């Protein structure tokens, strides 16, 4: 993962994500793409450049570029190649477009999470990126200052469709010599006998040549709470998931475990698209 994108709104959460991205870039000898999305009202799109440019818009652009340059010059980014960009597009659409054009390997984003009616009505750009990004997304929480994921939880149903993204998960874990704690969450709505659950995980793992892992079956009232409670019980450093890019009514009715975890988990979460 050598091409790392860090979207920034210049908040403390974004700055914290950038610090973690810098640690990963040093580990992989990678480069960082620092992106600020400037959402200009539609009626102003034609006035961004040229002789008719609106002074207020040009001021926003100038300030954004100045702040990006100051961010790029921070001490923790020394010796790392950093490319900064300002783009004019809605945040999540612009981020996804930038990823495709620049062949990004990993997105690192900060999140403080939302809850209650705010979560239902507007969600967050981070959640949308988690749902729709083809590149893995690492979501950093406000209390994360050092990224050493020695104890890595991977929660899954261990179906065949998970095998391809799981290969990327293994590569990421190996960068940090992390132990993988493979867990299947059993709930009243998705109950499986322990023997069957163990057989599913063992059959899944038979195609992979890795040694530093353990398997677990954990019971809880729902999958999201099960993942959080299990992760807390083993003092995990990172939670990993594979996610579907569901949209529209299918997403509304089924929900998204990945997005719920991004909002509610205290620990960093990394997602890989199926």
ChimeraX commands (.cxc) that place a marker at each C-alpha (Angstrom):
marker #1 position 0.00,0.00,0.00 radius 0.5
marker #1 position 2.26,2.69,-1.33 radius 0.5
marker #1 position -0.23,5.26,-2.61 radius 0.5
marker #1 position -2.11,6.61,0.40 radius 0.5
marker #1 position -4.90,9.18,0.19 radius 0.5
marker #1 position -5.72,11.40,3.15 radius 0.5
marker #1 position -8.77,13.63,2.61 radius 0.5
marker #1 position -8.61,16.64,4.90 radius 0.5
marker #1 position -10.97,19.36,6.06 radius 0.5
marker #1 position -8.15,20.72,8.26 radius 0.5
marker #1 position -9.88,19.48,11.42 radius 0.5
marker #1 position -8.12,17.83,14.35 radius 0.5
marker #1 position -9.61,14.47,13.29 radius 0.5
marker #1 position -8.17,14.82,9.78 radius 0.5
marker #1 position -4.80,15.85,11.18 radius 0.5
marker #1 position -4.76,12.78,13.40 radius 0.5
marker #1 position -5.51,10.57,10.39 radius 0.5
marker #1 position -2.63,12.21,8.53 radius 0.5
marker #1 position -0.24,11.34,11.36 radius 0.5
marker #1 position -1.28,7.68,11.14 radius 0.5
marker #1 position -0.96,7.76,7.33 radius 0.5
marker #1 position 2.58,9.09,7.75 radius 0.5
marker #1 position 3.44,6.12,10.00 radius 0.5
marker #1 position 2.10,3.70,7.37 radius 0.5
marker #1 position 3.90,5.52,4.53 radius 0.5
marker #1 position 7.20,5.22,6.38 radius 0.5
marker #1 position 6.53,1.53,6.92 radius 0.5
marker #1 position 5.77,0.88,3.23 radius 0.5
marker #1 position 8.10,3.48,1.69 radius 0.5
marker #1 position 4.93,5.00,0.26 radius 0.5
marker #1 position 3.67,8.44,-0.71 radius 0.5
marker #1 position 0.76,10.49,0.58 radius 0.5
marker #1 position -1.83,12.33,-1.47 radius 0.5
marker #1 position -3.32,15.13,0.62 radius 0.5
marker #1 position -6.73,16.15,-0.73 radius 0.5
marker #1 position -9.03,19.01,0.23 radius 0.5
marker #1 position -12.49,19.12,-1.32 radius 0.5
marker #1 position -13.83,22.65,-1.76 radius 0.5
marker #1 position -17.57,22.39,-2.24 radius 0.5
marker #1 position -18.51,25.44,-4.29 radius 0.5
marker #1 position -22.24,26.10,-4.90 radius 0.5
marker #1 position -23.34,24.97,-8.39 radius 0.5
marker #1 position -24.04,28.49,-9.57 radius 0.5
marker #1 position -20.42,29.40,-8.86 radius 0.5
marker #1 position -18.79,26.54,-10.77 radius 0.5
marker #1 position -18.32,28.67,-13.88 radius 0.5
marker #1 position -16.79,31.45,-11.85 radius 0.5
marker #1 position -13.89,29.55,-10.34 radius 0.5
marker #1 position -11.33,30.53,-12.94 radius 0.5
marker #1 position -10.86,33.08,-15.68 radius 0.5
marker #1 position -11.62,36.77,-15.92 radius 0.5
marker #1 position -15.08,36.37,-14.34 radius 0.5
marker #1 position -13.81,34.61,-11.21 radius 0.5
marker #1 position -15.67,35.68,-8.08 radius 0.5
marker #1 position -13.25,37.23,-5.53 radius 0.5
marker #1 position -14.80,35.31,-2.61 radius 0.5
marker #1 position -14.30,31.99,-4.38 radius 0.5
marker #1 position -10.72,32.84,-5.29 radius 0.5
marker #1 position -10.07,33.72,-1.66 radius 0.5
marker #1 position -11.34,30.29,-0.55 radius 0.5
marker #1 position -9.03,28.64,-3.07 radius 0.5
marker #1 position -6.04,30.70,-1.94 radius 0.5
marker #1 position -6.68,29.96,1.74 radius 0.5
marker #1 position -7.12,26.24,1.05 radius 0.5
marker #1 position -3.83,26.06,-0.84 radius 0.5
marker #1 position -2.02,27.99,1.88 radius 0.5
marker #1 position -3.36,25.69,4.59 radius 0.5
marker #1 position -2.45,22.59,2.56 radius 0.5
marker #1 position 1.09,23.85,2.18 radius 0.5
marker #1 position 1.38,24.44,5.93 radius 0.5
marker #1 position 0.04,20.94,6.55 radius 0.5
marker #1 position 2.49,19.45,4.06 radius 0.5
marker #1 position 5.38,21.12,5.88 radius 0.5
marker #1 position 4.66,19.53,9.27 radius 0.5
marker #1 position 7.56,17.73,10.92 radius 0.5
marker #1 position 5.96,14.28,10.93 radius 0.5
marker #1 position 5.76,14.38,7.11 radius 0.5
marker #1 position 9.48,14.96,6.60 radius 0.5
marker #1 position 11.13,12.41,4.30 radius 0.5
marker #1 position 7.72,11.42,2.89 radius 0.5
marker #1 position 6.66,12.39,-0.62 radius 0.5
marker #1 position 3.43,14.42,-0.28 radius 0.5
marker #1 position 1.31,15.69,-3.16 radius 0.5
marker #1 position -1.38,18.19,-2.25 radius 0.5
marker #1 position -4.55,18.93,-4.26 radius 0.5
marker #1 position -7.66,21.10,-4.03 radius 0.5
marker #1 position -10.67,19.77,-5.94 radius 0.5
marker #1 position -14.09,21.27,-6.60 radius 0.5
marker #1 position -16.70,18.57,-6.06 radius 0.5
marker #1 position -18.89,17.09,-3.36 radius 0.5
marker #1 position -16.66,15.48,-0.77 radius 0.5
marker #1 position -17.39,11.77,-1.18 radius 0.5
marker #1 position -17.83,11.88,-4.98 radius 0.5
marker #1 position -14.61,13.84,-5.36 radius 0.5
marker #1 position -12.68,11.47,-3.11 radius 0.5
marker #1 position -13.85,8.39,-5.01 radius 0.5
marker #1 position -13.06,10.04,-8.35 radius 0.5
marker #1 position -9.57,11.04,-7.15 radius 0.5
marker #1 position -8.92,7.46,-5.99 radius 0.5
marker #1 position -9.76,5.99,-9.38 radius 0.5
marker #1 position -7.70,8.53,-11.33 radius 0.5
marker #1 position -4.65,8.21,-9.08 radius 0.5
marker #1 position -4.77,4.45,-8.42 radius 0.5
marker #1 position -4.91,4.89,-4.66 radius 0.5
marker #1 position -4.06,1.78,-2.58 radius 0.5
marker #1 position -5.40,2.97,0.78 radius 0.5
marker #1 position -7.59,5.79,2.11 radius 0.5
marker #1 position -6.96,7.00,5.65 radius 0.5
marker #1 position -9.73,9.14,7.13 radius 0.5
marker #1 position -10.52,10.66,10.49 radius 0.5
marker #1 position -13.94,10.29,12.06 radius 0.5
marker #1 position -15.61,11.48,15.22 radius 0.5
marker #1 position -18.87,9.65,14.46 radius 0.5
marker #1 position -22.47,10.80,14.67 radius 0.5
marker #1 position -25.45,9.32,16.43 radius 0.5
marker #1 position -29.19,9.58,16.90 radius 0.5
marker #1 position -31.29,11.56,14.42 radius 0.5
marker #1 position -28.16,13.18,12.92 radius 0.5
marker #1 position -26.91,9.73,11.96 radius 0.5
marker #1 position -30.24,8.79,10.32 radius 0.5
marker #1 position -30.67,12.03,8.36 radius 0.5
marker #1 position -27.20,12.96,7.13 radius 0.5
marker #1 position -24.66,10.29,8.04 radius 0.5
marker #1 position -21.08,11.27,7.26 radius 0.5
marker #1 position -18.73,11.43,4.29 radius 0.5
marker #1 position -16.60,8.78,5.97 radius 0.5
marker #1 position -19.50,6.31,6.00 radius 0.5
marker #1 position -20.19,6.91,2.30 radius 0.5
marker #1 position -16.54,6.33,1.42 radius 0.5
marker #1 position -16.52,3.11,3.46 radius 0.5
marker #1 position -19.57,1.89,1.55 radius 0.5
marker #1 position -18.47,2.83,-1.97 radius 0.5
marker #1 position -14.66,2.86,-2.13 radius 0.5
marker #1 position -12.89,0.16,-4.13 radius 0.5
marker #1 position -9.70,0.92,-2.18 radius 0.5
marker #1 position -9.40,-0.21,1.46 radius 0.5
marker #1 position -10.45,2.47,3.95 radius 0.5
marker #1 position -8.79,2.92,7.33 radius 0.5
marker #1 position -10.88,5.01,9.71 radius 0.5
marker #1 position -8.93,6.59,12.55 radius 0.5
marker #1 position -10.67,7.65,15.74 radius 0.5
marker #1 position -9.79,10.71,17.77 radius 0.5
marker #1 position -7.95,8.79,20.50 radius 0.5
marker #1 position -5.54,7.04,18.09 radius 0.5
marker #1 position -2.06,8.57,18.19 radius 0.5
marker #1 position 0.17,5.61,17.34 radius 0.5
marker #1 position -0.62,2.89,14.83 radius 0.5
marker #1 position 0.74,-0.47,15.95 radius 0.5
marker #1 position -2.01,-3.01,15.20 radius 0.5
marker #1 position -0.37,-6.01,16.85 radius 0.5
marker #1 position -3.78,-7.42,17.83 radius 0.5
marker #1 position -6.01,-7.36,14.75 radius 0.5
marker #1 position -9.65,-8.55,14.79 radius 0.5
marker #1 position -11.17,-9.75,11.53 radius 0.5
marker #1 position -14.91,-10.34,11.82 radius 0.5
marker #1 position -16.70,-12.20,9.03 radius 0.5
marker #1 position -19.18,-14.87,8.03 radius 0.5
marker #1 position -16.24,-16.54,6.19 radius 0.5
marker #1 position -18.17,-17.11,2.98 radius 0.5
marker #1 position -16.41,-17.76,-0.34 radius 0.5
marker #1 position -16.87,-14.17,-1.54 radius 0.5
marker #1 position -14.67,-12.97,1.34 radius 0.5
marker #1 position -11.57,-14.83,0.13 radius 0.5
marker #1 position -10.38,-12.25,-2.40 radius 0.5
marker #1 position -10.52,-9.19,-0.09 radius 0.5
marker #1 position -9.16,-11.33,2.75 radius 0.5
marker #1 position -5.90,-11.68,0.80 radius 0.5
marker #1 position -5.50,-7.89,1.02 radius 0.5
marker #1 position -6.28,-8.06,4.73 radius 0.5
marker #1 position -3.49,-10.59,5.23 radius 0.5
marker #1 position -0.98,-8.39,3.40 radius 0.5
marker #1 position -1.94,-5.41,5.54 radius 0.5
marker #1 position -1.63,-7.42,8.76 radius 0.5
marker #1 position 1.77,-8.76,7.69 radius 0.5
marker #1 position 3.13,-5.21,7.37 radius 0.5
marker #1 position 2.87,-4.92,11.15 radius 0.5
marker #1 position 3.43,-8.57,12.09 radius 0.5
marker #1 position -0.08,-8.45,13.52 radius 0.5
marker #1 position -1.86,-11.43,15.00 radius 0.5
marker #1 position -5.20,-12.03,13.25 radius 0.5
marker #1 position -8.08,-12.85,15.58 radius 0.5
marker #1 position -10.71,-14.37,13.30 radius 0.5
marker #1 position -14.17,-14.14,14.81 radius 0.5
marker #1 position -17.65,-15.23,13.76 radius 0.5
marker #1 position -20.42,-13.44,15.64 radius 0.5
marker #1 position -23.46,-15.57,16.39 radius 0.5
marker #1 position -26.73,-13.78,17.19 radius 0.5
marker #1 position -30.30,-14.94,17.85 radius 0.5
marker #1 position -31.10,-14.11,14.21 radius 0.5
marker #1 position -28.04,-15.82,12.75 radius 0.5
marker #1 position -27.42,-18.69,15.17 radius 0.5
marker #1 position -25.07,-21.52,14.25 radius 0.5
marker #1 position -23.91,-24.36,16.51 radius 0.5
marker #1 position -20.31,-23.91,17.63 radius 0.5
marker #1 position -19.14,-27.01,15.76 radius 0.5
marker #1 position -20.61,-25.72,12.49 radius 0.5
marker #1 position -19.13,-22.25,13.00 radius 0.5
marker #1 position -15.69,-23.71,13.67 radius 0.5
marker #1 position -15.95,-25.92,10.58 radius 0.5
marker #1 position -16.86,-22.92,8.38 radius 0.5
marker #1 position -13.84,-20.93,9.60 radius 0.5
marker #1 position -11.47,-23.90,9.29 radius 0.5
marker #1 position -12.65,-24.64,5.74 radius 0.5
marker #1 position -12.19,-20.97,4.84 radius 0.5
marker #1 position -8.65,-20.85,6.25 radius 0.5
marker #1 position -7.54,-24.07,4.59 radius 0.5
marker #1 position -6.73,-22.12,1.42 radius 0.5
marker #1 position -4.37,-19.66,3.14 radius 0.5
marker #1 position -0.82,-20.20,4.30 radius 0.5
marker #1 position -0.71,-18.08,7.46 radius 0.5
marker #1 position 0.28,-19.11,10.97 radius 0.5
marker #1 position -0.16,-16.10,13.26 radius 0.5
marker #1 position -3.91,-16.30,13.85 radius 0.5
marker #1 position -6.56,-17.66,16.18 radius 0.5
marker #1 position -10.25,-18.46,15.68 radius 0.5
marker #1 position -13.17,-17.45,17.88 radius 0.5
marker #1 position -16.94,-17.84,18.12 radius 0.5
marker #1 position -18.65,-15.00,19.99 radius 0.5
marker #1 position -22.33,-14.71,20.96 radius 0.5
marker #1 position -24.12,-11.38,21.26 radius 0.5
marker #1 position -27.46,-9.68,20.65 radius 0.5
marker #1 position -26.39,-8.33,17.23 radius 0.5
marker #1 position -23.31,-8.43,15.01 radius 0.5
marker #1 position -22.11,-4.87,15.56 radius 0.5
marker #1 position -22.22,-5.17,19.36 radius 0.5
marker #1 position -20.60,-8.57,19.12 radius 0.5
marker #1 position -17.66,-7.21,17.14 radius 0.5
marker #1 position -17.20,-4.28,19.52 radius 0.5
marker #1 position -17.53,-6.38,22.67 radius 0.5
marker #1 position -15.22,-9.11,21.41 radius 0.5
marker #1 position -12.63,-6.52,20.31 radius 0.5
marker #1 position -12.74,-4.91,23.73 radius 0.5
marker #1 position -12.46,-8.29,25.47 radius 0.5
marker #1 position -9.11,-9.06,23.79 radius 0.5
marker #1 position -7.93,-5.43,23.82 radius 0.5
marker #1 position -7.69,-5.31,20.01 radius 0.5
marker #1 position -5.81,-2.51,18.25 radius 0.5
marker #1 position -7.73,-2.67,14.96 radius 0.5
marker #1 position -11.01,-4.07,13.58 radius 0.5
marker #1 position -11.13,-5.37,10.02 radius 0.5
marker #1 position -14.21,-6.07,7.90 radius 0.5
marker #1 position -15.19,-6.79,4.32 radius 0.5
marker #1 position -18.08,-4.70,3.06 radius 0.5
marker #1 position -20.67,-4.71,0.29 radius 0.5
marker #1 position -21.29,-1.46,-1.60 radius 0.5
marker #1 position -25.04,-1.51,-1.08 radius 0.5
marker #1 position -26.92,1.64,-2.04 radius 0.5
marker #1 position -30.48,2.91,-2.11 radius 0.5
marker #1 position -33.34,1.02,-0.45 radius 0.5
marker #1 position -31.28,-2.15,-0.03 radius 0.5
marker #1 position -28.84,-0.20,2.12 radius 0.5
marker #1 position -31.64,1.57,4.01 radius 0.5
marker #1 position -33.44,-1.63,4.98 radius 0.5
marker #1 position -30.44,-3.88,5.64 radius 0.5
marker #1 position -28.12,-1.29,7.16 radius 0.5
marker #1 position -24.35,-1.61,7.12 radius 0.5
marker #1 position -22.31,-3.18,9.89 radius 0.5
marker #1 position -19.18,-1.46,8.57 radius 0.5
marker #1 position -20.75,1.98,8.67 radius 0.5
marker #1 position -22.23,1.39,12.13 radius 0.5
marker #1 position -18.81,0.38,13.41 radius 0.5
marker #1 position -17.20,3.43,11.81 radius 0.5
marker #1 position -19.66,5.54,13.77 radius 0.5
marker #1 position -19.71,3.73,17.09 radius 0.5
marker #1 position -16.42,1.85,17.58 radius 0.5
marker #1 position -13.70,3.52,19.61 radius 0.5
marker #1 position -10.99,1.50,17.88 radius 0.5
marker #1 position -9.69,2.10,14.33 radius 0.5
marker #1 position -11.60,0.22,11.62 radius 0.5
marker #1 position -10.29,-0.93,8.23 radius 0.5
marker #1 position -12.67,-2.07,5.49 radius 0.5
marker #1 position -12.06,-3.99,2.29 radius 0.5
marker #1 position -14.62,-3.95,-0.53 radius 0.5
marker #1 position -15.99,-7.32,-1.67 radius 0.5
marker link #1:1,2 radius 0.2
marker link #1:2,3 radius 0.2
marker link #1:3,4 radius 0.2
marker link #1:4,5 radius 0.2
marker link #1:5,6 radius 0.2
marker link #1:6,7 radius 0.2
marker link #1:7,8 radius 0.2
marker link #1:8,9 radius 0.2
marker link #1:9,10 radius 0.2
marker link #1:10,11 radius 0.2
marker link #1:11,12 radius 0.2
marker link #1:12,13 radius 0.2
marker link #1:13,14 radius 0.2
marker link #1:14,15 radius 0.2
marker link #1:15,16 radius 0.2
marker link #1:16,17 radius 0.2
marker link #1:17,18 radius 0.2
marker link #1:18,19 radius 0.2
marker link #1:19,20 radius 0.2
marker link #1:20,21 radius 0.2
marker link #1:21,22 radius 0.2
marker link #1:22,23 radius 0.2
marker link #1:23,24 radius 0.2
marker link #1:24,25 radius 0.2
marker link #1:25,26 radius 0.2
marker link #1:26,27 radius 0.2
marker link #1:27,28 radius 0.2
marker link #1:28,29 radius 0.2
marker link #1:29,30 radius 0.2
marker link #1:30,31 radius 0.2
marker link #1:31,32 radius 0.2
marker link #1:32,33 radius 0.2
marker link #1:33,34 radius 0.2
marker link #1:34,35 radius 0.2
marker link #1:35,36 radius 0.2
marker link #1:36,37 radius 0.2
marker link #1:37,38 radius 0.2
marker link #1:38,39 radius 0.2
marker link #1:39,40 radius 0.2
marker link #1:40,41 radius 0.2
marker link #1:41,42 radius 0.2
marker link #1:42,43 radius 0.2
marker link #1:43,44 radius 0.2
marker link #1:44,45 radius 0.2
marker link #1:45,46 radius 0.2
marker link #1:46,47 radius 0.2
marker link #1:47,48 radius 0.2
marker link #1:48,49 radius 0.2
marker link #1:49,50 radius 0.2
marker link #1:50,51 radius 0.2
marker link #1:51,52 radius 0.2
marker link #1:52,53 radius 0.2
marker link #1:53,54 radius 0.2
marker link #1:54,55 radius 0.2
marker link #1:55,56 radius 0.2
marker link #1:56,57 radius 0.2
marker link #1:57,58 radius 0.2
marker link #1:58,59 radius 0.2
marker link #1:59,60 radius 0.2
marker link #1:60,61 radius 0.2
marker link #1:61,62 radius 0.2
marker link #1:62,63 radius 0.2
marker link #1:63,64 radius 0.2
marker link #1:64,65 radius 0.2
marker link #1:65,66 radius 0.2
marker link #1:66,67 radius 0.2
marker link #1:67,68 radius 0.2
marker link #1:68,69 radius 0.2
marker link #1:69,70 radius 0.2
marker link #1:70,71 radius 0.2
marker link #1:71,72 radius 0.2
marker link #1:72,73 radius 0.2
marker link #1:73,74 radius 0.2
marker link #1:74,75 radius 0.2
marker link #1:75,76 radius 0.2
marker link #1:76,77 radius 0.2
marker link #1:77,78 radius 0.2
marker link #1:78,79 radius 0.2
marker link #1:79,80 radius 0.2
marker link #1:80,81 radius 0.2
marker link #1:81,82 radius 0.2
marker link #1:82,83 radius 0.2
marker link #1:83,84 radius 0.2
marker link #1:84,85 radius 0.2
marker link #1:85,86 radius 0.2
marker link #1:86,87 radius 0.2
marker link #1:87,88 radius 0.2
marker link #1:88,89 radius 0.2
marker link #1:89,90 radius 0.2
marker link #1:90,91 radius 0.2
marker link #1:91,92 radius 0.2
marker link #1:92,93 radius 0.2
marker link #1:93,94 radius 0.2
marker link #1:94,95 radius 0.2
marker link #1:95,96 radius 0.2
marker link #1:96,97 radius 0.2
marker link #1:97,98 radius 0.2
marker link #1:98,99 radius 0.2
marker link #1:99,100 radius 0.2
marker link #1:100,101 radius 0.2
marker link #1:101,102 radius 0.2
marker link #1:102,103 radius 0.2
marker link #1:103,104 radius 0.2
marker link #1:104,105 radius 0.2
marker link #1:105,106 radius 0.2
marker link #1:106,107 radius 0.2
marker link #1:107,108 radius 0.2
marker link #1:108,109 radius 0.2
marker link #1:109,110 radius 0.2
marker link #1:110,111 radius 0.2
marker link #1:111,112 radius 0.2
marker link #1:112,113 radius 0.2
marker link #1:113,114 radius 0.2
marker link #1:114,115 radius 0.2
marker link #1:115,116 radius 0.2
marker link #1:116,117 radius 0.2
marker link #1:117,118 radius 0.2
marker link #1:118,119 radius 0.2
marker link #1:119,120 radius 0.2
marker link #1:120,121 radius 0.2
marker link #1:121,122 radius 0.2
marker link #1:122,123 radius 0.2
marker link #1:123,124 radius 0.2
marker link #1:124,125 radius 0.2
marker link #1:125,126 radius 0.2
marker link #1:126,127 radius 0.2
marker link #1:127,128 radius 0.2
marker link #1:128,129 radius 0.2
marker link #1:129,130 radius 0.2
marker link #1:130,131 radius 0.2
marker link #1:131,132 radius 0.2
marker link #1:132,133 radius 0.2
marker link #1:133,134 radius 0.2
marker link #1:134,135 radius 0.2
marker link #1:135,136 radius 0.2
marker link #1:136,137 radius 0.2
marker link #1:137,138 radius 0.2
marker link #1:138,139 radius 0.2
marker link #1:139,140 radius 0.2
marker link #1:140,141 radius 0.2
marker link #1:141,142 radius 0.2
marker link #1:142,143 radius 0.2
marker link #1:143,144 radius 0.2
marker link #1:144,145 radius 0.2
marker link #1:145,146 radius 0.2
marker link #1:146,147 radius 0.2
marker link #1:147,148 radius 0.2
marker link #1:148,149 radius 0.2
marker link #1:149,150 radius 0.2
marker link #1:150,151 radius 0.2
marker link #1:151,152 radius 0.2
marker link #1:152,153 radius 0.2
marker link #1:153,154 radius 0.2
marker link #1:154,155 radius 0.2
marker link #1:155,156 radius 0.2
marker link #1:156,157 radius 0.2
marker link #1:157,158 radius 0.2
marker link #1:158,159 radius 0.2
marker link #1:159,160 radius 0.2
marker link #1:160,161 radius 0.2
marker link #1:161,162 radius 0.2
marker link #1:162,163 radius 0.2
marker link #1:163,164 radius 0.2
marker link #1:164,165 radius 0.2
marker link #1:165,166 radius 0.2
marker link #1:166,167 radius 0.2
marker link #1:167,168 radius 0.2
marker link #1:168,169 radius 0.2
marker link #1:169,170 radius 0.2
marker link #1:170,171 radius 0.2
marker link #1:171,172 radius 0.2
marker link #1:172,173 radius 0.2
marker link #1:173,174 radius 0.2
marker link #1:174,175 radius 0.2
marker link #1:175,176 radius 0.2
marker link #1:176,177 radius 0.2
marker link #1:177,178 radius 0.2
marker link #1:178,179 radius 0.2
marker link #1:179,180 radius 0.2
marker link #1:180,181 radius 0.2
marker link #1:181,182 radius 0.2
marker link #1:182,183 radius 0.2
marker link #1:183,184 radius 0.2
marker link #1:184,185 radius 0.2
marker link #1:185,186 radius 0.2
marker link #1:186,187 radius 0.2
marker link #1:187,188 radius 0.2
marker link #1:188,189 radius 0.2
marker link #1:189,190 radius 0.2
marker link #1:190,191 radius 0.2
marker link #1:191,192 radius 0.2
marker link #1:192,193 radius 0.2
marker link #1:193,194 radius 0.2
marker link #1:194,195 radius 0.2
marker link #1:195,196 radius 0.2
marker link #1:196,197 radius 0.2
marker link #1:197,198 radius 0.2
marker link #1:198,199 radius 0.2
marker link #1:199,200 radius 0.2
marker link #1:200,201 radius 0.2
marker link #1:201,202 radius 0.2
marker link #1:202,203 radius 0.2
marker link #1:203,204 radius 0.2
marker link #1:204,205 radius 0.2
marker link #1:205,206 radius 0.2
marker link #1:206,207 radius 0.2
marker link #1:207,208 radius 0.2
marker link #1:208,209 radius 0.2
marker link #1:209,210 radius 0.2
marker link #1:210,211 radius 0.2
marker link #1:211,212 radius 0.2
marker link #1:212,213 radius 0.2
marker link #1:213,214 radius 0.2
marker link #1:214,215 radius 0.2
marker link #1:215,216 radius 0.2
marker link #1:216,217 radius 0.2
marker link #1:217,218 radius 0.2
marker link #1:218,219 radius 0.2
marker link #1:219,220 radius 0.2
marker link #1:220,221 radius 0.2
marker link #1:221,222 radius 0.2
marker link #1:222,223 radius 0.2
marker link #1:223,224 radius 0.2
marker link #1:224,225 radius 0.2
marker link #1:225,226 radius 0.2
marker link #1:226,227 radius 0.2
marker link #1:227,228 radius 0.2
marker link #1:228,229 radius 0.2
marker link #1:229,230 radius 0.2
marker link #1:230,231 radius 0.2
marker link #1:231,232 radius 0.2
marker link #1:232,233 radius 0.2
marker link #1:233,234 radius 0.2
marker link #1:234,235 radius 0.2
marker link #1:235,236 radius 0.2
marker link #1:236,237 radius 0.2
marker link #1:237,238 radius 0.2
marker link #1:238,239 radius 0.2
marker link #1:239,240 radius 0.2
marker link #1:240,241 radius 0.2
marker link #1:241,242 radius 0.2
marker link #1:242,243 radius 0.2
marker link #1:243,244 radius 0.2
marker link #1:244,245 radius 0.2
marker link #1:245,246 radius 0.2
marker link #1:246,247 radius 0.2
marker link #1:247,248 radius 0.2
marker link #1:248,249 radius 0.2
marker link #1:249,250 radius 0.2
marker link #1:250,251 radius 0.2
marker link #1:251,252 radius 0.2
marker link #1:252,253 radius 0.2
marker link #1:253,254 radius 0.2
marker link #1:254,255 radius 0.2
marker link #1:255,256 radius 0.2
marker link #1:256,257 radius 0.2
marker link #1:257,258 radius 0.2
marker link #1:258,259 radius 0.2
marker link #1:259,260 radius 0.2
marker link #1:260,261 radius 0.2
marker link #1:261,262 radius 0.2
marker link #1:262,263 radius 0.2
marker link #1:263,264 radius 0.2
marker link #1:264,265 radius 0.2
marker link #1:265,266 radius 0.2
marker link #1:266,267 radius 0.2
marker link #1:267,268 radius 0.2
marker link #1:268,269 radius 0.2
marker link #1:269,270 radius 0.2
marker link #1:270,271 radius 0.2
marker link #1:271,272 radius 0.2
marker link #1:272,273 radius 0.2
marker link #1:273,274 radius 0.2
view
